[in-house]
Structures are given as structure tokens and as C-alpha cells.
Amino acid sequence: MKNGYELFVRPLLFSLDPETAHHVTVRLLGRAAHFDLALRALRLFQPSSKPKTLFGLSFPNPIGLAAGLDKNGVALPAWAALGFGFIEIGTVTAKAQLGNPKPRIFRLPEQQALINRLGFNNDGADAIAHRLAALRESGRWPAVPVGINIGKSRVTPLQQATEDYLYSFRMVRDFADYITLNVSSPNTPGLRELQEPEKLSELLYAIGNEAGTAPKPLVVKISPEVSGTQLKAILAVCEENGVSGIIATNTTLDHSPIPPQLDQAGGLSGAPLRDKSTALVREIAAQCKIPVIASGGIFDAQSAREKFQAGALLIQLYSGLVYRGPQLLREIMDRL
Ligand SMILES: Cc1cc2nc3c(=O)[nH]c(=O)nc-3n(C[C@H](O)[C@H](O)[C@H](O)COP(=O)(O)O)c2cc1C
């Protein structure tokens, strides 16, 4: 049976082009974040709580908002009101950037999937830090953990990536309960090369060195395309550098489940990513002790359960939220 979002809201949003629908939704939630009455209405969707402690942080439930939905951190109180157990904003880059030419988000409803090639469109670390400072001052900072996902600015050459990440890290760390290093988006040329052990090691070392006396948990977000010896090497580097968590996975470049006439360049997310990401979660959990946050194709309680059974401790939603709406949180929590 369809839920209220699927019956009434999704048809409206899907009558708009995907990026406009995204923009309208985030803007409305950003507005709602300023009004107690609106936040109270959003709280009607809240799932039951099932607290969990991880990297020294308390999560009211294990379902998080995945990076990319609120790239600029404009609606934090609204996501918390909807019942997310944690919120990851970003990807934030050192320099503000417009991203790739439009259109750059594509819906594939038959496949319950999205393809995007946004390319880290965001307001940049300075503006986002400023916005987060204002939110904190307003007293509306959410009560759930907030992760800030950082990535490389497009104009920065790969050889200077570390400096670029360090800039964003310094700007936003005071607002983050944890920091995610995104080395896996397929839409910034060369970014995934930062998953190579030597480069990843350099980046993790530099960030770790910078962390000072009150280090924030560091999380690394990896692509579903890593496997075998490369995965082993990534995990070893993460362990050596005291990484607190791994997010598996980002979007995939494997478009084989997509009919050629519907295909687009970019990262594929949603149902076609489900098994691939679950398999990687299982492999990581079997190979090391670093906690895993699962992301990829979570659309219902069964797909969420699979991730936990594979060894994930937390999960994150993106495409599932686009197709199933905020009631998905309660559906998952009630049936887990
Ligand atoms: C439109 C769109 C934009 C995204 N932007 C980001 C991003 O900026 N940073 C990031 O780490 N992941 C980003 N992602 C990846 C998601 O966070 C998530 O890892 C991925 O979509 C798999 O989860 P899903 O199948 O539930 O969508 C984006 C995904 C989509 C669909």
C-alpha cells in the first residue's frame, strides 16, 4: 500500500524536473526550520527511538540522512524534526562551486534509481561555516549528531588535494560531531584516486595531525567499486590512522542494470546499488573492526535489515527518501 507521501507529495514533486524538486524540498525544509509550529508538524513523522552509542556519540536511532541532500546545511532542525538519528551535510568544498552543467540529476522510477552528476555544487566552506555558526547562535542546533562531509574543490589539482581538504576541515570542524572524507564521488575528476593507499594515507595523516587536542571522529566514504587487494589496502590505511568509521558506499559507475536508452553519465544510486553495497559492507565487517555505516539502496525495512545483518551499525538514506518519503523512517524502525 502506498503511503501518504507516495500518494500526494511524490506526484507533485515528480511533475517537476529532479533538480527543481530537490531545490523546492530543501528550501521548504529550510524555511520550516525557522518556525516551531512547522517543526512540530514535521515531528509527526518521527520514528520510535532506539538509542545507540558509536564513536562516543549518542544516536537516538540508527537512520541517518546521507550526504548530498542538504549540501549547504540549510535545514538541520527540519531533518532532526523528521526523526533522523543523525544528519550528514555536504559535500562541502574549500571553494564555492556551481557544479556541472544542468540537467544533472535523472530519475529512473522503473528502476527505483537516480543518476546524478552534480559535481559538488555547494556554497563553499566559508559560507557554510558562517551559516552553521548562525544556526548555533539561534539556539536551533539539532540534538542529534551532525556529520560534515568534505571533498576536493574541482579547480584544485589532485596533487594539492590534501591542502584543499585541510582548508575545509579547519573551517567546519567546530560544528561537526564527525567529519567524513569523501574520496569516492565519481563526479569530480580524479577524486577516486584518493582511495589509493599512498594518497589516502597522506590525507588521513595530515587531517589527523591537524585535529589537535579534541579530535573529531573521522569517517571515510568509499566507492562500491573497490574490492580485493584495494579494499584490504584501504582498510589497513584506515586502521593505521585511527579512522572511526567507514561509509559504504557512494554511488556506482556500474550502470549495467540500466537500459541503454535511459542511461546517463554520473553516479547511480537507489535499488540497483542495494546488493553491491551490502556485499561491500559484509566484506568490510568481516575484514576489520572499524564500524561501518551503510548507504545504498535502502528503500524499506528488509533492505535496511540486510545492511545491519551484513554488519552495519548505522545506515543512511538518500534515494529511498526521494521515492518513499519521510514515512520510510518509521516503516524501518517499526519493522526492524
Ligand atoms: C543527487 C545526489 C547527490 C549526492 N551528493 C553526494 C555528495 O555530495 N556527497 C556524498 O558523499 N554523497 C553524495 N551522494 C551519494 C549519497 O550520499 C549515497 O551515498 C548514495 O546515493 C547511495 O545511497 P542511496 O542508494 O540511498 O541513494 C549523492 C547522491 C545523490 C542521488
Ligand as a Chemical Component Dictionary entry (heavy atoms), coordinates in Angstrom:
data_LIG
# 
_chem_comp.id                   LIG 
_chem_comp.type                 NON-POLYMER 
_chem_comp.pdbx_formal_charge   0 
_chem_comp.three_letter_code    LIG 
# 
loop_
_chem_comp_atom.comp_id 
_chem_comp_atom.atom_id 
_chem_comp_atom.alt_atom_id 
_chem_comp_atom.type_symbol 
_chem_comp_atom.charge 
_chem_comp_atom.model_Cartn_x 
_chem_comp_atom.model_Cartn_y 
_chem_comp_atom.model_Cartn_z 
_chem_comp_atom.pdbx_ordinal 
LIG C1  C1  C 0 21.584 13.621 -6.182 1  
LIG C2  C2  C 0 22.625 13.008 -5.294 2  
LIG C3  C3  C 0 23.652 13.803 -4.777 3  
LIG C4  C4  C 0 24.631 13.235 -3.954 4  
LIG N1  N1  N 0 25.621 14.029 -3.446 5  
LIG C5  C5  C 0 26.550 13.475 -2.617 6  
LIG C6  C6  C 0 27.563 14.282 -2.043 7  
LIG O1  O1  O 0 27.618 15.497 -2.237 8  
LIG N2  N2  N 0 28.482 13.690 -1.255 9  
LIG C7  C7  C 0 28.456 12.343 -0.976 10 
LIG O2  O2  O 0 29.305 11.853 -0.236 11 
LIG N3  N3  N 0 27.489 11.549 -1.496 12 
LIG C8  C8  C 0 26.546 12.088 -2.295 13 
LIG N4  N4  N 0 25.565 11.287 -2.823 14 
LIG C9  C9  C 0 25.563 9.838  -2.505 15 
LIG C10 C10 C 0 24.602 9.509  -1.360 16 
LIG O3  O3  O 0 25.009 10.127 -0.167 17 
LIG C11 C11 C 0 24.528 7.991  -1.142 18 
LIG O4  O4  O 0 25.763 7.541  -0.652 19 
LIG C12 C12 C 0 24.194 7.220  -2.411 20 
LIG O5  O5  O 0 23.181 7.897  -3.139 21 
LIG C13 C13 C 0 23.710 5.797  -2.123 22 
LIG O6  O6  O 0 22.563 5.788  -1.310 23 
LIG P1  P1  P 0 21.073 5.641  -1.900 24 
LIG O7  O7  O 0 21.067 4.416  -2.775 25 
LIG O8  O8  O 0 20.208 5.538  -0.673 26 
LIG O9  O9  O 0 20.786 6.871  -2.669 27 
LIG C14 C14 C 0 24.581 11.841 -3.655 28 
LIG C15 C15 C 0 23.542 11.063 -4.181 29 
LIG C16 C16 C 0 22.570 11.621 -4.987 30 
LIG C17 C17 C 0 21.465 10.739 -5.533 31 
# 
loop_
_chem_comp_bond.comp_id 
_chem_comp_bond.atom_id_1 
_chem_comp_bond.atom_id_2 
_chem_comp_bond.value_order 
_chem_comp_bond.pdbx_ordinal 
LIG C1  C2  SING 1  
LIG C2  C3  SING 2  
LIG C2  C16 DOUB 3  
LIG C3  C4  DOUB 4  
LIG C4  N1  SING 5  
LIG C4  C14 SING 6  
LIG N1  C5  DOUB 7  
LIG C5  C6  SING 8  
LIG C5  C8  SING 9  
LIG C6  O1  DOUB 10 
LIG C6  N2  SING 11 
LIG N2  C7  SING 12 
LIG C7  O2  DOUB 13 
LIG C7  N3  SING 14 
LIG N3  C8  DOUB 15 
LIG C8  N4  SING 16 
LIG N4  C9  SING 17 
LIG N4  C14 SING 18 
LIG C9  C10 SING 19 
LIG C10 O3  SING 20 
LIG C10 C11 SING 21 
LIG C11 O4  SING 22 
LIG C11 C12 SING 23 
LIG C12 O5  SING 24 
LIG C12 C13 SING 25 
LIG C13 O6  SING 26 
LIG O6  P1  SING 27 
LIG P1  O7  DOUB 28 
LIG P1  O8  SING 29 
LIG P1  O9  SING 30 
LIG C14 C15 DOUB 31 
LIG C15 C16 SING 32 
LIG C16 C17 SING 33 
# 
